[in-house]
Every structure is written in structure tokens, then in C-alpha cells.
Amino acid sequence: MNQETIDRLDAIGQQLHDRALALSQSQSQEGQDHALMMSALATLATAVRTLDDNVTRLDGPKGIGAAGS
């Protein structure tokens, strides 16, 4: 992933987390359901970001291995 994609993923994950927190205060079951789904999406965004960090670390610096290809 390039830095722009990573930045967008981070921003969207934070927005989803913030919105889920606001919706979790909802009195309706539907609002609480939406909050749960948004929270799951935010967690998924964080997991994808972490996976990218791990792959980058394992792949090594550019010029060595697949990153340099």
C-alpha cells in the first residue's frame, strides 16, 4: 500500500470509531446495531493497517527481495 492509502485507511478507521461511539448512545436497537457494525469496520481497518506494517517489515527495504522488484 502507498502512504496515501494508509493515511486514508487511518482516517476512515478513526471516523468510523468516532461515529460508532456516538451511535452506541442511541436508544434504538437499530442505532446500536449500526454502532456495532461501524466498530467492526474500524477494527478491520486497524487490522489491515497492522498487516501492511508487518508485511513491509518482513519484506525488508527496497532493493532487497520482493520490495525491490
N, CA, C and O atoms as a GROMACS GRO file, in nm:
protein
  276
    1MET      N    1   0.085  -0.118   0.000
    1MET     CA    2   0.000   0.000   0.000
    1MET      C    3   0.088   0.124   0.000
    1MET      O    4   0.195   0.125   0.061
    2ASN      N    5   0.043   0.227  -0.068
    2ASN     CA    6   0.119   0.351  -0.065
    2ASN      C    7   0.074   0.436   0.056
    2ASN      O    8  -0.026   0.405   0.121
    3GLN      N    9   0.148   0.541   0.083
    3GLN     CA   10   0.122   0.622   0.202
    3GLN      C   11  -0.016   0.688   0.198
    3GLN      O   12  -0.080   0.703   0.302
    4GLU      N   13  -0.061   0.728   0.080
    4GLU     CA   14  -0.194   0.790   0.068
    4GLU      C   15  -0.303   0.692   0.110
    4GLU      O   16  -0.396   0.730   0.182
    5THR      N   17  -0.293   0.567   0.067
    5THR     CA   18  -0.390   0.466   0.105
    5THR      C   19  -0.387   0.440   0.255
    5THR      O   20  -0.492   0.427   0.319
    6ILE      N   21  -0.269   0.433   0.311
    6ILE     CA   22  -0.254   0.412   0.455
    6ILE      C   23  -0.316   0.527   0.533
    6ILE      O   24  -0.388   0.505   0.630
    7ASP      N   25  -0.290   0.649   0.489
    7ASP     CA   26  -0.346   0.767   0.556
    7ASP      C   27  -0.498   0.767   0.549
    7ASP      O   28  -0.566   0.797   0.647
    8ARG      N   29  -0.552   0.734   0.431
    8ARG     CA   30  -0.698   0.728   0.416
    8ARG      C   31  -0.759   0.620   0.504
    8ARG      O   32  -0.863   0.641   0.566
    9LEU      N   33  -0.693   0.504   0.511
    9LEU     CA   34  -0.741   0.396   0.595
    9LEU      C   35  -0.742   0.437   0.742
    9LEU      O   36  -0.838   0.408   0.814
   10ASP      N   37  -0.637   0.505   0.785
   10ASP     CA   38  -0.631   0.553   0.923
   10ASP      C   39  -0.742   0.654   0.952
   10ASP      O   40  -0.808   0.646   1.056
   11ALA      N   41  -0.763   0.746   0.860
   11ALA     CA   42  -0.866   0.850   0.879
   11ALA      C   43  -1.006   0.789   0.881
   11ALA      O   44  -1.088   0.824   0.966
   12ILE      N   45  -1.032   0.699   0.790
   12ILE     CA   46  -1.165   0.635   0.784
   12ILE      C   47  -1.188   0.550   0.908
   12ILE      O   48  -1.298   0.551   0.964
   13GLY      N   49  -1.087   0.478   0.952
   13GLY     CA   50  -1.099   0.398   1.074
   13GLY      C   51  -1.132   0.484   1.194
   13GLY      O   52  -1.215   0.446   1.276
   14GLN      N   53  -1.067   0.600   1.204
   14GLN     CA   54  -1.093   0.690   1.317
   14GLN      C   55  -1.235   0.748   1.308
   14GLN      O   56  -1.304   0.758   1.409
   15GLN      N   57  -1.277   0.786   1.187
   15GLN     CA   58  -1.412   0.838   1.170
   15GLN      C   59  -1.516   0.732   1.205
   15GLN      O   60  -1.616   0.763   1.270
   16LEU      N   61  -1.494   0.610   1.163
   16LEU     CA   62  -1.587   0.501   1.196
   16LEU      C   63  -1.592   0.480   1.347
   16LEU      O   64  -1.700   0.461   1.404
   17HIS      N   65  -1.478   0.481   1.411
   17HIS     CA   66  -1.474   0.463   1.556
   17HIS      C   67  -1.550   0.574   1.627
   17HIS      O   68  -1.628   0.548   1.718
   18ASP      N   69  -1.528   0.699   1.585
   18ASP     CA   70  -1.596   0.813   1.647
   18ASP      C   71  -1.748   0.804   1.626
   18ASP      O   72  -1.825   0.829   1.719
   19ARG      N   73  -1.788   0.770   1.506
   19ARG     CA   74  -1.932   0.760   1.476
   19ARG      C   75  -1.995   0.644   1.552
   19ARG      O   76  -2.108   0.654   1.601
   20ALA      N   77  -1.922   0.533   1.563
   20ALA     CA   78  -1.975   0.419   1.638
   20ALA      C   79  -1.993   0.455   1.784
   20ALA      O   80  -2.092   0.415   1.846
   21LEU      N   81  -1.901   0.531   1.839
   21LEU     CA   82  -1.913   0.574   1.977
   21LEU      C   83  -2.037   0.660   1.996
   21LEU      O   84  -2.110   0.645   2.094
   22ALA      N   85  -2.062   0.752   1.902
   22ALA     CA   86  -2.180   0.837   1.910
   22ALA      C   87  -2.308   0.754   1.896
   22ALA      O   88  -2.405   0.775   1.970
   23LEU      N   89  -2.310   0.660   1.802
   23LEU     CA   90  -2.429   0.578   1.780
   23LEU      C   91  -2.454   0.480   1.895
   23LEU      O   92  -2.568   0.440   1.918
   24SER      N   93  -2.350   0.443   1.966
   24SER     CA   94  -2.369   0.346   2.075
   24SER      C   95  -2.455   0.404   2.187
   24SER      O   96  -2.508   0.329   2.269
   25GLN      N   97  -2.468   0.535   2.191
   25GLN     CA   98  -2.552   0.601   2.291
   25GLN      C   99  -2.699   0.606   2.249
   25GLN      O  100  -2.784   0.652   2.324
   26SER      N  101  -2.726   0.558   2.129
   26SER     CA  102  -2.861   0.560   2.074
   26SER      C  103  -2.955   0.474   2.158
   26SER      O  104  -2.916   0.371   2.213
   27GLN      N  105  -3.078   0.519   2.165
   27GLN     CA  106  -3.181   0.443   2.236
   27GLN      C  107  -3.237   0.329   2.151
   27GLN      O  108  -3.292   0.233   2.204
   28SER      N  109  -3.223   0.341   2.020
   28SER     CA  110  -3.283   0.240   1.932
   28SER      C  111  -3.188   0.122   1.910
   28SER      O  112  -3.066   0.137   1.912
   29GLN      N  113  -3.247   0.009   1.890
   29GLN     CA  114  -3.168  -0.111   1.862
   29GLN      C  115  -3.096  -0.097   1.728
   29GLN      O  116  -2.984  -0.143   1.712
   30GLU      N  117  -3.163  -0.032   1.633
   30GLU     CA  118  -3.102  -0.012   1.501
   30GLU      C  119  -2.976   0.073   1.512
   30GLU      O  120  -2.875   0.043   1.449
   31GLY      N  121  -2.982   0.179   1.591
   31GLY     CA  122  -2.864   0.264   1.612
   31GLY      C  123  -2.751   0.187   1.677
   31GLY      O  124  -2.635   0.204   1.640
   32GLN      N  125  -2.785   0.104   1.773
   32GLN     CA  126  -2.683   0.023   1.839
   32GLN      C  127  -2.624  -0.082   1.744
   32GLN      O  128  -2.505  -0.112   1.750
   33ASP      N  129  -2.708  -0.136   1.656
   33ASP     CA  130  -2.660  -0.231   1.555
   33ASP      C  131  -2.563  -0.163   1.459
   33ASP      O  132  -2.459  -0.219   1.426
   34HIS      N  133  -2.599  -0.043   1.415
   34HIS     CA  134  -2.510   0.032   1.326
   34HIS      C  135  -2.378   0.062   1.396
   34HIS      O  136  -2.272   0.055   1.334
   35ALA      N  137  -2.384   0.096   1.524
   35ALA     CA  138  -2.262   0.123   1.600
   35ALA      C  139  -2.172   0.000   1.604
   35ALA      O  140  -2.051   0.010   1.589
   36LEU      N  141  -2.232  -0.115   1.623
   36LEU     CA  142  -2.156  -0.240   1.627
   36LEU      C  143  -2.089  -0.267   1.493
   36LEU      O  144  -1.972  -0.305   1.488
   37MET      N  145  -2.162  -0.246   1.383
   37MET     CA  146  -2.105  -0.268   1.250
   37MET      C  147  -1.993  -0.168   1.222
   37MET      O  148  -1.890  -0.205   1.166
   38MET      N  149  -2.011  -0.043   1.259
   38MET     CA  150  -1.906   0.057   1.238
   38MET      C  151  -1.783   0.026   1.322
   38MET      O  152  -1.670   0.044   1.276
   39SER      N  153  -1.804  -0.019   1.442
   39SER     CA  154  -1.693  -0.057   1.528
   39SER      C  155  -1.615  -0.173   1.467
   39SER      O  156  -1.492  -0.175   1.470
   40ALA      N  157  -1.688  -0.270   1.412
   40ALA     CA  158  -1.622  -0.383   1.346
   40ALA      C  159  -1.542  -0.337   1.224
   40ALA      O  160  -1.431  -0.385   1.202
   41LEU      N  161  -1.597  -0.245   1.146
   41LEU     CA  162  -1.525  -0.193   1.030
   41LEU      C  163  -1.400  -0.116   1.073
   41LEU      O  164  -1.295  -0.127   1.009
   42ALA      N  165  -1.410  -0.038   1.180
   42ALA     CA  166  -1.294   0.035   1.230
   42ALA      C  167  -1.186  -0.062   1.276
   42ALA      O  168  -1.067  -0.040   1.252
   43THR      N  169  -1.227  -0.170   1.341
   43THR     CA  170  -1.132  -0.273   1.384
   43THR      C  171  -1.067  -0.340   1.264
   43THR      O  172  -0.947  -0.368   1.266
   44LEU      N  173  -1.145  -0.366   1.161
   44LEU     CA  174  -1.092  -0.424   1.038
   44LEU      C  175  -0.991  -0.331   0.972
   44LEU      O  176  -0.887  -0.377   0.925
   45ALA      N  177  -1.020  -0.202   0.969
   45ALA     CA  178  -0.927  -0.105   0.912
   45ALA      C  179  -0.795  -0.106   0.988
   45ALA      O  180  -0.688  -0.100   0.928
   46THR      N  181  -0.802  -0.114   1.120
   46THR     CA  182  -0.682  -0.121   1.202
   46THR      C  183  -0.604  -0.250   1.173
   46THR      O  184  -0.482  -0.248   1.166
   47ALA      N  185  -0.676  -0.360   1.158
   47ALA     CA  186  -0.611  -0.488   1.130
   47ALA      C  187  -0.540  -0.486   0.995
   47ALA      O  188  -0.429  -0.538   0.983
   48VAL      N  189  -0.602  -0.427   0.895
   48VAL     CA  190  -0.540  -0.418   0.762
   48VAL      C  191  -0.414  -0.332   0.770
   48VAL      O  192  -0.312  -0.364   0.709
   49ARG      N  193  -0.422  -0.223   0.844
   49ARG     CA  194  -0.305  -0.134   0.861
   49ARG      C  195  -0.191  -0.209   0.930
   49ARG      O  196  -0.076  -0.199   0.889
   50THR      N  197  -0.223  -0.285   1.034
   50THR     CA  198  -0.123  -0.362   1.106
   50THR      C  199  -0.063  -0.470   1.017
   50THR      O  200   0.058  -0.493   1.020
   51LEU      N  201  -0.147  -0.535   0.939
   51LEU     CA  202  -0.098  -0.637   0.846
   51LEU      C  203  -0.002  -0.576   0.744
   51LEU      O  204   0.102  -0.635   0.714
   52ASP      N  205  -0.035  -0.459   0.692
   52ASP     CA  206   0.054  -0.391   0.599
   52ASP      C  207   0.188  -0.359   0.665
   52ASP      O  208   0.293  -0.378   0.604
   53ASP      N  209   0.186  -0.312   0.789
   53ASP     CA  210   0.310  -0.284   0.862
   53ASP      C  211   0.395  -0.411   0.876
   53ASP      O  212   0.516  -0.407   0.856
   54ASN      N  213   0.329  -0.522   0.910
   54ASN     CA  214   0.402  -0.648   0.927
   54ASN      C  215   0.462  -0.698   0.796
   54ASN      O  216   0.575  -0.744   0.794
   55VAL      N  217   0.386  -0.688   0.688
   55VAL     CA  218   0.436  -0.732   0.558
   55VAL      C  219   0.553  -0.645   0.515
   55VAL      O  220   0.652  -0.696   0.464
   56THR      N  221   0.543  -0.516   0.536
   56THR     CA  222   0.652  -0.425   0.500
   56THR      C  223   0.778  -0.460   0.578
   56THR      O  224   0.887  -0.461   0.523
   57ARG      N  225   0.762  -0.487   0.706
   57ARG     CA  226   0.876  -0.520   0.791
   57ARG      C  227   0.938  -0.653   0.747
   57ARG      O  228   1.060  -0.664   0.742
   58LEU      N  229   0.856  -0.751   0.714
   58LEU     CA  230   0.907  -0.881   0.672
   58LEU      C  231   0.972  -0.876   0.534
   58LEU      O  232   1.068  -0.948   0.507
   59ASP      N  233   0.918  -0.791   0.447
   59ASP     CA  234   0.966  -0.780   0.311
   59ASP      C  235   1.102  -0.713   0.306
   59ASP      O  236   1.181  -0.741   0.216
   60GLY      N  237   1.131  -0.627   0.400
   60GLY     CA  238   1.261  -0.560   0.404
   60GLY      C  239   1.262  -0.432   0.322
   60GLY      O  240   1.162  -0.396   0.259
   61PRO      N  241   1.376  -0.365   0.322
   61PRO     CA  242   1.387  -0.238   0.249
   61PRO      C  243   1.386  -0.258   0.099
   61PRO      O  244   1.416  -0.367   0.049
   62LYS      N  245   1.351  -0.154   0.028
   62LYS     CA  246   1.352  -0.160  -0.118
   62LYS      C  247   1.492  -0.196  -0.166
   62LYS      O  248   1.592  -0.153  -0.109
   63GLY      N  249   1.498  -0.276  -0.271
   63GLY     CA  250   1.626  -0.320  -0.326
   63GLY      C  251   1.665  -0.458  -0.278
   63GLY      O  252   1.757  -0.520  -0.332
   64ILE      N  253   1.596  -0.507  -0.175
   64ILE     CA  254   1.622  -0.642  -0.124
   64ILE      C  255   1.492  -0.719  -0.129
   64ILE      O  256   1.393  -0.677  -0.069
   65GLY      N  257   1.491  -0.828  -0.198
   65GLY     CA  258   1.370  -0.911  -0.202
   65GLY      C  259   1.261  -0.851  -0.288
   65GLY      O  260   1.288  -0.775  -0.380
   66ALA      N  261   1.137  -0.887  -0.256
   66ALA     CA  262   1.022  -0.850  -0.338
   66ALA      C  263   0.998  -0.700  -0.342
   66ALA      O  264   0.950  -0.648  -0.443
   67ALA      N  265   1.030  -0.627  -0.234
   67ALA     CA  266   1.005  -0.484  -0.233
   67ALA      C  267   1.087  -0.413  -0.339
   67ALA      O  268   1.047  -0.308  -0.389
   68GLY      N  269   1.201  -0.468  -0.374
   68GLY     CA  270   1.287  -0.405  -0.474
   68GLY      C  271   1.254  -0.446  -0.616
   68GLY      O  272   1.313  -0.394  -0.711
   69SER      N  273   1.161  -0.537  -0.632
   69SER     CA  274   1.127  -0.586  -0.765
   69SER      C  275   1.052  -0.484  -0.845
   69SER      O  276   1.016  -0.510  -0.960
   0.00000   0.00000   0.00000
